[in-house]
C-alpha cells in the first residue's frame, strides 16, 4: 500500500518521459465561439432520421413492428414471411393476408404511406407471378421432362438491400426473398403443369429467371444413350471428319460434294442422326471407348459408346424400335446393340476405361524361316512389354514419346505361303500394326524384327473389347 498523500500527482510529469517543460496539454485549444440557435436548428433540419426510425420500433412479430411493416408497403407474400407467424399448410401470401387483417382489426386507420411505390422487400416481384409462370410455360412448351430445377438471378444491390431490411424489421429466422420467390414460382407452375418434380441436382430442364427483365431461359439437358457398335466395313471414321478443303463449312465445297465432310459417313452420323430425328434433339456428340483406324473393322460384341443428344424434345425412347431404325439405315456398314439409357457419369467411365482388346491381323512377309519357326518366333511375343515410340502416321497429332504396352497373349497363328495371320490380346493403347511392321524400328520388339524381314499389314480387325 502506498501512503496517503494530500497532494495529487501531476500526471504531466509522466506524459513525455518526465520532460514536463516540453508538454502543454492546453496548447491545442482554440477560443470558443457562440453558435447561433438558428444555425443549430438548420443543421438538424438537414439531417434525415428516417434510417433510424425502425430502431425505435420493435421487430416483427410485435404488433407495432407488423404495423410498421404494413405502412412501408410490404406485400402479402413478404408480410407472410417476415411477420413471424406460421400456419402449417397455408400459402405464404394467405398468411400475409391474415396478418394484415388482424392488424386492421387492431387499427382500422392503418394504411400504406402515400410515398410508397412498391414493396420494399421484393419490389413487387410477387405481383408478377402470373407473368413469370406464363413465360416459363412458353419456354418449355413441347418439351418432355419430369424433373426441373429453378434458378433465380437477382441484382446484387437488391439482395443486399433486402437483407438489411429483413435484419432490422423482420422476425428472427424469416426466410430470404430468393428462397420464398422460388417456392412460390414452383408452386404456381406445378398447379398448371402437374407431375413436375423440382430437384436440386440432375434436372432434365434447368430454368433460369432474371428478376430484372423477368426473362426466362430454359436449358434442356442432354439425353444420354449407351450402346455398342460393330463396324462391318472399312473406310468409316468414328466421328464426323470435316472436309480438309473447306474445313466443314456450311454448304461444303466441290471436294466434299457439298457435305462439308471428308467422308460421306461416320459411326457418329450413322448412329446419332436417326436418334436426333427420333427425339427432336438439336445436335449430338459421340463418346466412344477408344477408336479404331478408318480402315479397321470392329467385330465381336462391338465397341461401347454413349450418344449425347442435346436439347431433346422427347425423353421416352423405344430402344428396340430405335435400334432397328439405325441398323436398317446403316445398310450393313455398322450395326448397334444393347441400347439403353445412360448419363453423363457413364461418359467419364467410357472415356477413362483402359480395356484390353483382342485383334486379328493378317500381313505379308518374305521370311526365309520355316512355318514352324515363324510360329515359334511370333509366339515368343506373348507376355512381353513393347516399347512403342509414337508412330509416324500419327506423330502430327500426338506427343512424340515412348509408350510401354504389354502383349497379353497370341493365339491361332496361321502361315499360308507368304501371308501370316494371328490373334493377339494386348493392353489398351497398343499400336497393333506397328507391333507387326515395327514402324522402321520405332516399336521393339516386333514381328518384323523377330522374322528379320519387312512385313506389310493386309488388314486388321478388332475382335473384341474386354470392357465388362
Secondary structure, DSSP 4 states (H G I P E B T S, - for coil): -PPP-SSPP-GGGTTTTT-GGG--TTTT-----PPPHHHHHHHHHS---GGGGGGGSPPTTSHHHHHHHHHTT--HHHHHHHS----TTS-HHHHHHHHHHHHHHH-TT----TT--S-TTTTTGGGGHHHHHHHHHHHTTT---SEEEEEEE--HHHHHHHHHHHHHHSPTTPPPHHHHHHHHHHHHHHHHSTTPEE-SSS-SEEEEEETTTTEEEEEEPPEEEEEEEEE-SSS-BSS--B-TTTTT-TT--TTTTTS-BSSS-BHHHHHHHHHHHHHT-SEEEEEESS---TT-EEEEEEEEEEEEEET-S-----HHHHHHHHHHHHTTSEEEEEEEE--HHHHHHHHH---EEEEEEEEEE---S-HHHHHHHHHTTTTPEEEEEPPTTTTTTS---EEEEEEEEEEEEEEETTEEEEEEEE-TT--HHHHHHTTTTTEES-HHHHHTS-EEEEEEEEEEEE--
